[in-house]
Amino acid sequence: MAGRSTRGMNGSNGSRTAPARAAALADLLHYECSTLLELFRKKENFTEDVTDRRLVSVPPPSSQLDTRDKLWRIHSALLQCQKLLEKAVAKEEKELGGGKKGEYENKRKLVKERLPLLILSTGELLKAAEGTTSLTPSVEGLEVDVPTGLLDLKLWVYQVYKEVNYWSKTAANTLKDLPSVIVKEGARTTRARNRRSTRR
Amino acid sequence: MAHLSLTPTSKLISSGFVWLLWIVLGFSASHTHADTGLTVPQRVTLSPNWYTQELSISWLGGGATTFDLIILRTEFNETVFYETVSPTVNKVSGLHQWTWTSVNPLECTSLSVKIRSRDGHTTSEWSQTETLQGNDHPNSEQRVKVFPQDKVLPVGANITFCCILDEGMVLDKLKYDGNTTSVTRLSRRTYSTTVFNLVASRQSGSNMLCLPEDKEKLYGTVVFVGYPPLPIDFKCETHDLRSAVCQWGKGRDTHLYGSQRGTRYFVNNRDCSEVNQDVGQKEATCTFDTWEGNWTLVAKNLLGQYSLTDTAELSHRVCPVAPDLLSVVADAWNASLSWHWKYDSYSSLALVCQVEITATEDEKLIKRVFSGVGLRSVFLSDLYPDEHYSVKVRCGAQQNFWKWGNWSKLSSFKTKTYVPDTPDAWIWLNTDNTGKVVWKPLTRRQSHGKLTQYEVFLWSLEENRALAPAVTLPPNNWSMPVNLTEIAFFSNNGSVVAKVTARNNAGSSPPARVHLTSVEPLAAPRIVYTDQGFPLFWENNANATCGYVVEWLDAFCPQDCPVEWIKLPAGTTNVSIESATFQPGVRYNLSLYSCSSDARELLKRWQGYMQELVPSVALTLSASQQNADVLLTWKEIPLVNRRGFLLGYNIYNSTGYQFKLLENVSDPETMSYTAKDFAKGFIKGTFKFTVKAYTAAGENTGTTATVTIEPYTDWLILEILTSLGLVTLLLAIVTFTCYKKRKWVKKAFYPDIPEPKLPSDWPRTRGLLDVKPSPHSMVCVVETPEYDCIKDMLVAIPEEDEDDAGQGIGDESVDTDEPTSLRYYNQMVDERPIRPRFPDSSASSISSMSSAHTDVTYTGIQTSGSSLVLQLDPQGSSECHQPQLDRSVSSGGGGYRPQMQPRAPSDDMDLPSPESFLEPQAACSGGYKPQGSWQLDSPVDAAEMGSLAPSLGSPTSVASTQFLLPDGEENTGEKRQLSSSAASWLTNLLSSTKP
């Protein structure tokens, strides 16, 4: 991968090393989020796992997706993750917090602060791939349904963490698989993405 | 009726009984129901409180005060509650009401309630069943539900959860905080479990999970377990003399947090919760604009509330704020500190303030307290010039002191410089009247500012003028050389003092005066160092008007020595000198000087070591041999290397494997030692001598000198010659004495053998000597059992047979001096080597040697080759036999037993009795008796012997070469051989001396 990263990259805008940096950041976020999940499981005595329930809605992966589509996909998922995570943290703090801050709270804060960095990186890559007139995904219309019961709230928070964990890993893999040269493909796929972004 | 007609009496009776029974039953029935006036409760209403799990049941009518109440789980028709209750009655509406608390949440399953009136044993009909529909009802929402939801309970409480599954779902288990619990089925879809004695939950609560078998999703609820609030130390105070600030401690952890479950605080009904939500903060506060005097704190959470009150006057609760805007105006030795108060109301308040001053130099803390109305400045005295300080202040109300206010911020300042202190000066003189004026460096505290220089004046006391211009020295120079000879020249031998001053930016210090006079040395006694130093004592000196100076320095320092001193006030008579510069093994001279305006005077001196060590160097040792002596000489150890007071020397001699102390020389002045006669008795060899000097700390490693001892031959030769001369002289004296006393010697050691006594009837005629062995002619010497008497027979052997026998024997020599008439031989013929034979006397010999001319020779002493062979008794018998010549000759037997042969242990041997000679057996046990103990010569003995007398002559041959006196019976054969050879030598000697 390192060889691929350095082989044909265009160094004019710094995008030659940006995917690698973003992949490393995604790896780090994935590691932190895995730790956060483990801390949450221990804290709540969740010995049984539950079937994953997708909270993030993005187009399904496909071999036909080009680089920009892949970037757009993970960028969109991470943006949704960020919104979910912010909501989860706020709700959890309100309903279940108020006590002393421990390791779990510190790790939660770390993940919450690191996720925007990854989003920023993928956004930069997406801009690099699409040009300045790129249409970045938006989560303004995204509605988050927060459970009312406290156990359901815990399960939802747990699910949000799992989503962050999943998409950070996916982002890492995707970024590592990106081609060395991110070329501007124009707005060919913009319309298609606009259509996809409305799907849930 | 036929029956009646047949038996009219019985019919009548039976029909009457039936009617009576019907009447009784009818009465009874009317009494227990409507007929008694009890009505069935109407309009039964159920009002659930879902959170508290209370079911309020109300109804109308009934006409009774007590009612039977039955509650059933509708679906399984299981009775949950069935009791007679006394409900409350609303007198206006007539509504009866009773509340039942369910163990299970009311949502868990549907409950059916029936009521009937009761008056004693009389009850009404049951009311219509009223049902509280549970969440497991088929018409309710089809999803998994768990109750109760998000409940808050106190620590130690019990709780029952229920889980309502969807249709068709199967419960796997219920888990509380990770632990599976036991399950009770309440209805077709509802399962419950109870957790007892709850413990405090974590911040996010404890989870109750309902796990269906498909496990697609987790269901459950959260329960929070904690404590009601318990605040402590509720007090209110004022800072501005107007408002109130109330404080309290939050007390124990309630385990309930957040805006939903956290504790809320109210002071005088004012909500103070918002500012006290931080769980990490142990203290909480609430501020009021006015001083109310009475305050009540109420702390609440979902589990309960707690109240505290406080009452106080404002003047008793004054806690001033921290002083603000500190400013300092500093002088050299003091400073003025002032500050501002935030509130003008303090101007009339009597305050007490603490001031903490910390010197930067040594970080020493100085605490001072000031007081005053509206105090806002203080004067700080006793500071040091040119010193950095930091200061802070806090205050409290002087009257009705409540507590100290907060500390102000630190303020720093520096005092001004000042002229230095007078230097502490002294003088050190060498032996050549040169020396130096020295002074101790001024410390920072003594300098009062950065020193710029030192100045030294040489001042004539008589002329009261300076002998020379002042000598200026840099601040890092603390001595100035002087030459008293030159000074005396310039001052005309007048008194001169050196004046030493220090200077800084603030000016010059007062001068230190040192008299430049030499002193005569004094004897210095030894002084012992103690834990407190060198203890010095002296008598007060009236001339010491300005005190004393004790000076000390290394005793062996030759020139310009680093001298130390201490100045003592007048009247002092003792001091202990301690110094960080004292070193072990260094001798110090300590001198006491008196100080006066005219001169200095040496009063006393001491010498001592802080700690004595062994000498650091070895001696220079030489050893030499002086005839038989060894002389050791060594050189003195240099004083500086002694490292202690030398006490003497130990002299050792090393002999290879032994290190022996020869001498302890306790006089340290002794420089030699002579090992007397050391070389005597030694052959040539190398010897090592070690000399070790010792102090109170022990001896040093010593020096070894090797000396090769030449044998002292003159003495040896002299001794040998002396010994030889003495031996020669002794031999000459012995020889001369023996010669002079030869008769006595002969008599004593070789007496003449007496002539045999012949009886008068002794036949003088010559004839054939008929030698017949007397029955008693046998000499039976029994020495040991193996000797038979028969072996010891004496056998007379004809002369003519002797040659043959002698030839037959071979090389046995024959005593040719013997008479040829008859010779007696005895010989023990056995296979053993021929042993010396001793002379014997026997009756047979007497009888056979009747002639006076016949010499009887005891040839046993000689190794004569005898033809007489005495063979051993083949029988080995020990019996004594009568001598039979033929047999004896032919058969041989045992030989003659020498008289020196030890006898067999026998009482008869020790105490011979006459009878022992009479009995052959007794004779057998006896041995040969030497002449010296010959007893039968006496007439009495002869008479007693009877017929033995004729044969008991005891012939003594003068030609015998044997001692006839017996040796000890215990002599061994070897001893006999030695004595025989010695006797032969002596006999020859004496024979040669015969006239």
Interface residues (C-beta under 8 A of the other chain):
Chain A: K43 E44 N45 F46 T47 E48 V50 T51 E92 K94 E95 L96 G97 G98 G99 K100 G149 L150 L151 K154 L155
Chain B: V146 Q149 D150 K175 D177 G178 R202 Q203 S204 G205 N207 M208 L209 L211 K215 E216 K217 L218 Y219 G220 T221 V222 Y257 G258 S259 Q260 R261 G262 Q277 V279 G280
